[in-house]
Amino acid sequence: MNSTFTLRLLSRGSKAILQQRPIITARSISILKNSRSANPVKITFNGIKPSKLNQLNQVRAIQTLDFGGVKEQVHERSDWPKEKFQKLFENDTIAIIGYGPQGRGQSLNAKDNGLNVIVGLREGGRSWKLALEDGWVPGKNLFNINDALSKGTIIGNLLSDAAQKELWPQFTPHLTKGKTIYFSHGFSIVYKEETNVIPPKDIDVIMIAPKGSGRTVRSQFLDGRGINSSFAVYQDATGKARDRCVALGIAIGSGYLYETDFKKEVFSDLFGERGVLMGAIQGLFLAQYEVLRERGHTPSEAFNETVEEATQSLYPLVGENGMDWMYAACSTTAQRGALDWYKPFHDATKPVFEKLYASVADGTETRRTLEKNSSPKYREELEEELREIRESEIWRAGKTVRSLRPEAKNK
Ligand SMILES: NC(=O)c1ccc[n+]([C@@H]2O[C@H](COP(=O)([O-])OP(=O)(O)OC[C@H]3O[C@@H](n4cnc5c(N)ncnc54)[C@H](OP(=O)(O)O)[C@@H]3O)[C@@H](O)[C@H]2O)c1
């Protein structure tokens, strides 16, 4: 019998090293690589799944993995089976403040995982109505923010980042010795000069930051999977903050947990969304589309060659196998051009990325976000900017292209 499990997120060059396996030691670890196929890396631990190993031996599933030559520890779900974290938190009340995508996903997951969870919201707001629809009961597990804060021993601050600043004075009287506060973003703590979010010294301050939307936090949990999250300990007053952070990370729906610190998390997060995840990609799409249009190409041709082929065909393959695989697998014509041109694009954009990182690191991005988001005209101004993108030719062309997809036609 030879069972395997699959780590889709590892790069193809990854090696796995087992740690802390006192009873069963893996006699063999094989890494099966298929460098020319879409198959992910498969790792066999002597024919036994790591989760099974855990059940058999209560061994920790912390693994040290080699990420392109750098070793990092990864915690996984089997490290904290349900019964174990239920025991750890049996005397805790987890008060989730805020019911945006993260508050909703994390609170429902932790409740379904058998923890004592309450939700704290402003009464009558949009979130309050949603929480009622989801079955939270006023006076039982749904409270106004103040009451939830007073009842919680572990407080999840999952308000919007702007509201975290605004409501912080309401939090502080309830942050008494021995309590824990957790965040899903390093924002409020790292930029404390702007936010004034400064917790007292005698509480634990931790972070569990899911790497995806709160909707995915919930949907992956319901699918029996778990989202990747990073975690960090900012303040360890009880001496137990790290273990409790990992356990809570699993309880709210993480599958894998990667350690970071608050600063690195917020820097990489703000940098990434302004860069390749959203800002840079819209800039690149638009520049390429404009050049094609200015040279006489039709909107459909310009869109297909810029966005549709990228998102529908190439990027999923890059996600599955890496850009190295993509370069090896494409036509020789595409290969030659891509090899010659990635360097000029790299050289042209790297200074912009440097400038962006500096702007994140010196707090400019945060000040701008807080200032813009707390303006009374925020919604109106935002709507105007979004309208500009929505009504631009490229995304109007995209709407038509998408309407031609078989799944859209079959609706
Ligand atoms: N969204 C993501 O994908 C994501 C991913 C990872 C981490 N995070 C982090 O997770 C945290 C929560 O983010 P989110 O996107 O889930 O939430 P969000 O949509 O930014 O915040 C919504 C919550 O904040 C409440 N709120 C806003 N202003 C308020 C005020 N003045 N008084 C009382 N409540 C107020 C809203 O209540 P009402 O409905 O009553 O207005 C709602 O419950 C943030 O730190 C964020 O950076 C988010």
The ligand as a Tripos MOL2 file, in Angstrom:
@<TRIPOS>MOLECULE
LIG
   48    52     1     0     0
SMALL
NO_CHARGES

@<TRIPOS>ATOM
      1 N1        -11.4160   41.0780    3.0100 N.am      1 LIG1
      2 C1        -10.3790   40.2700    2.9240 C.2       1 LIG1
      3 O1        -10.2760   39.5140    1.9770 O.2       1 LIG1
      4 C2         -9.3260   40.2210    3.9960 C.ar      1 LIG1
      5 C3         -8.3350   39.2670    3.8770 C.ar      1 LIG1
      6 C4         -7.4040   39.1370    4.8900 C.ar      1 LIG1
      7 C5         -7.4520   40.0010    5.9600 C.ar      1 LIG1
      8 N2         -8.4010   40.9720    6.0380 N.ar      1 LIG1
      9 C6         -8.4370   41.8410    7.2190 C.3       1 LIG1
     10 O2         -9.5110   41.4030    8.0500 O.3       1 LIG1
     11 C7        -10.0730   42.5200    8.7470 C.3       1 LIG1
     12 C8        -11.5650   42.5960    8.4340 C.3       1 LIG1
     13 O3        -11.7140   42.8030    7.0520 O.3       1 LIG1
     14 P1        -13.0940   42.5000    6.2770 P.3       1 LIG1
     15 O4        -12.8120   42.7210    4.8230 O.co2     1 LIG1
     16 O5        -13.6860   41.2310    6.7350 O.co2     1 LIG1
     17 O6        -14.0620   43.5850    6.8690 O.3       1 LIG1
     18 P2        -14.5260   44.9950    6.2850 P.3       1 LIG1
     19 O7        -15.4980   44.7180    5.1840 O.co2     1 LIG1
     20 O8        -13.3500   45.8490    6.0200 O.co2     1 LIG1
     21 O9        -15.2470   45.5150    7.6100 O.3       1 LIG1
     22 C9        -16.5700   45.3540    7.7880 C.3       1 LIG1
     23 C10       -16.9960   45.3390    9.2710 C.3       1 LIG1
     24 O10       -16.5960   46.5440    9.9450 O.3       1 LIG1
     25 C11       -17.7680   47.0890   10.5440 C.3       1 LIG1
     26 N3        -17.6510   48.5460   10.6770 N.ar      1 LIG1
     27 C12       -17.1340   49.4360    9.7780 C.ar      1 LIG1
     28 N4        -17.1950   50.6870   10.2770 N.ar      1 LIG1
     29 C13       -17.7470   50.5710   11.5060 C.ar      1 LIG1
     30 C14       -18.0530   51.4970   12.5320 C.ar      1 LIG1
     31 N5        -17.8080   52.8140   12.3780 N.pl3     1 LIG1
     32 N6        -18.6350   51.0380   13.6730 N.ar      1 LIG1
     33 C15       -18.8850   49.7270   13.8320 C.ar      1 LIG1
     34 N7        -18.5950   48.7870   12.9120 N.ar      1 LIG1
     35 C16       -18.0460   49.2070   11.7700 C.ar      1 LIG1
     36 C17       -18.8890   46.7190    9.6060 C.3       1 LIG1
     37 O11       -20.1290   46.7880   10.2710 O.3       1 LIG1
     38 P3        -21.4440   47.3630    9.5270 P.3       1 LIG1
     39 O12       -21.8970   46.3200    8.5670 O.co2     1 LIG1
     40 O13       -22.3660   47.5860   10.6440 O.co2     1 LIG1
     41 O14       -21.0210   48.6000    8.8060 O.co2     1 LIG1
     42 C18       -18.4950   45.2790    9.2630 C.3       1 LIG1
     43 O15       -18.9460   44.3690   10.2390 O.3       1 LIG1
     44 C19        -9.2820   43.7450    8.2780 C.3       1 LIG1
     45 O16        -8.2310   43.9760    9.1720 O.3       1 LIG1
     46 C20        -8.7400   43.3110    6.9300 C.3       1 LIG1
     47 O17        -7.5730   44.0010    6.5510 O.3       1 LIG1
     48 C21        -9.3560   41.0780    5.0840 C.ar      1 LIG1
@<TRIPOS>BOND
     1     1     2 1
     2     2     3 2
     3     2     4 1
     4     4     5 ar
     5     4    48 ar
     6     5     6 ar
     7     6     7 ar
     8     7     8 ar
     9     8     9 1
    10     8    48 ar
    11     9    10 1
    12     9    46 1
    13    10    11 1
    14    11    12 1
    15    11    44 1
    16    12    13 1
    17    13    14 1
    18    14    15 2
    19    14    16 1
    20    14    17 1
    21    17    18 1
    22    18    19 2
    23    18    20 1
    24    18    21 1
    25    21    22 1
    26    22    23 1
    27    23    24 1
    28    23    42 1
    29    24    25 1
    30    25    26 1
    31    25    36 1
    32    26    27 ar
    33    26    35 ar
    34    27    28 ar
    35    28    29 ar
    36    29    30 ar
    37    29    35 ar
    38    30    31 1
    39    30    32 ar
    40    32    33 ar
    41    33    34 ar
    42    34    35 ar
    43    36    37 1
    44    36    42 1
    45    37    38 1
    46    38    39 2
    47    38    40 1
    48    38    41 1
    49    42    43 1
    50    44    45 1
    51    44    46 1
    52    46    47 1
@<TRIPOS>SUBSTRUCTURE
     1 LIG1         1 GROUP 0 **** ****
